[in-house]
Amino acid sequence: MATLAGAAQGLLLALVGMELVGSAAPTLLYEVGALVVLTLGAIGLAASTFHLGHPLRAWRAVAMWRTSWLSREVIVLPVFMAVVLAWGLAHWAHAPTRLLGLAAALLALVLYLCTGMIYGAVKAIREWAHPITPINYLVLGLASGLLLAAALAAAFRSQAAG
């Protein structure tokens, strides 16, 4: 879940960054990018559900949101995905997208924090119980997402040239 969702978040941050700097990328790149983000997020969410001991009780994961980083992550991921869906649909409809993109980017950063804090709170593994664990998740997710963004941009570039 952390790997797939982290790559999705990184891809979204890369695409929103391109959008904010005024990249001349085709709208289809953003639409396909949003679809990839949603697909990776959905697979990650499904993986996390089956990772639990009792998948049918997965809905209970949100119950302890005040004290549990896992609960917060389970809440933030679907909200992130909903905003990404709205952002992708806004691109498709040629509607304004910057505010939705900024909201999705903020949620991506919050999601990195939640994921990092889940592992950072594991005292039994000293390598994880460290203040920079959330930063590690951010850096690894950005690296994965930028790689995906470069691959998508290259695919669209080759289509435009061909």
SVG drawing of the C-alpha trace seen along z (x, -y; Angstrom):
<svg xmlns="http://www.w3.org/2000/svg" viewBox="-17 -29 35 41">
<polyline fill="none" stroke="black" stroke-width="0.4" points="0.0,0.0 2.7,-2.5 4.7,-1.9 1.7,-2.1 0.0,-5.0 3.3,-6.8 4.0,-6.6 0.5,-7.8 1.0,-10.8 4.4,-11.6 2.9,-11.4 0.1,-13.8 2.6,-16.2 4.6,-16.1 1.6,-16.7 0.3,-19.5 3.8,-21.0 3.8,-20.9 0.4,-22.6 1.4,-25.3 4.5,-26.3 2.4,-26.5 3.7,-23.5 2.5,-23.1 1.6,-19.5 -1.5,-18.2 -4.7,-18.0 -4.7,-14.2 -1.5,-13.9 -3.2,-15.2 -6.3,-13.1 -4.3,-9.9 -2.1,-10.9 -5.2,-11.3 -6.4,-7.8 -3.0,-6.3 -3.0,-8.0 -6.5,-6.7 -5.6,-3.2 -2.5,-3.0 -4.4,-4.4 -7.3,-1.9 -4.9,1.0 -3.0,-0.3 -6.3,-0.7 -7.3,2.9 -3.9,4.2 -4.2,2.5 -7.6,3.9 -6.4,7.5 -3.3,6.9 -5.5,6.7 -6.3,9.9 -10.0,9.5 -10.7,7.7 -14.5,7.6 -13.7,5.4 -11.6,3.0 -14.2,0.2 -13.3,0.2 -9.9,-1.2 -11.4,-4.7 -12.8,-4.5 -9.6,-5.6 -8.8,-8.7 -7.9,-10.8 -5.1,-8.6 -4.1,-6.3 -2.1,-7.4 -3.4,-4.3 -7.0,-5.5 -6.0,-8.9 -4.3,-7.4 -7.5,-5.3 -9.5,-8.5 -7.2,-10.7 -6.5,-8.2 -10.1,-8.1 -10.5,-11.8 -7.3,-12.3 -8.6,-10.0 -11.9,-11.9 -10.1,-15.2 -7.8,-13.6 -11.0,-12.3 -12.5,-15.8 -9.2,-17.3 -9.0,-14.8 -12.7,-15.4 -12.1,-19.2 -9.3,-18.7 -11.6,-16.6 -14.3,-19.3 -11.8,-22.1 -12.8,-23.7 -10.5,-25.5 -8.2,-23.0 -5.6,-24.8 -7.5,-24.9 -8.4,-21.2 -4.8,-20.4 -3.5,-22.4 -6.0,-20.6 -4.9,-17.2 -1.3,-18.1 -1.9,-19.2 -3.8,-15.9 -0.9,-14.0 1.5,-15.6 -0.8,-14.9 -1.0,-11.3 2.8,-11.0 2.9,-12.3 0.2,-9.7 2.1,-6.8 5.4,-7.9 4.1,-8.3 2.6,-4.8 6.0,-3.3 7.8,-6.0 5.7,-5.0 6.9,-1.4 9.3,-1.4 10.2,2.3 12.1,1.5 14.7,-1.2 15.4,-2.0 11.8,-3.1 11.2,-4.8 13.0,-7.9 11.8,-11.5 12.9,-11.4 10.7,-8.4 7.9,-10.6 10.6,-12.5 11.9,-9.2 8.4,-8.3 8.0,-11.7 11.4,-11.3 10.8,-7.8 7.2,-8.6 8.4,-11.7 11.1,-9.6 8.6,-7.0 6.1,-9.6 8.6,-11.6 9.7,-8.4 6.0,-7.7 5.5,-11.4 8.6,-11.2 7.4,-7.9 4.0,-9.4 5.5,-12.6 7.8,-10.6 4.9,-8.5 2.9,-11.6 5.9,-13.2 6.5,-10.2 2.8,-10.1 3.0,-13.8 6.1,-13.3 4.8,-10.1"/>
</svg>
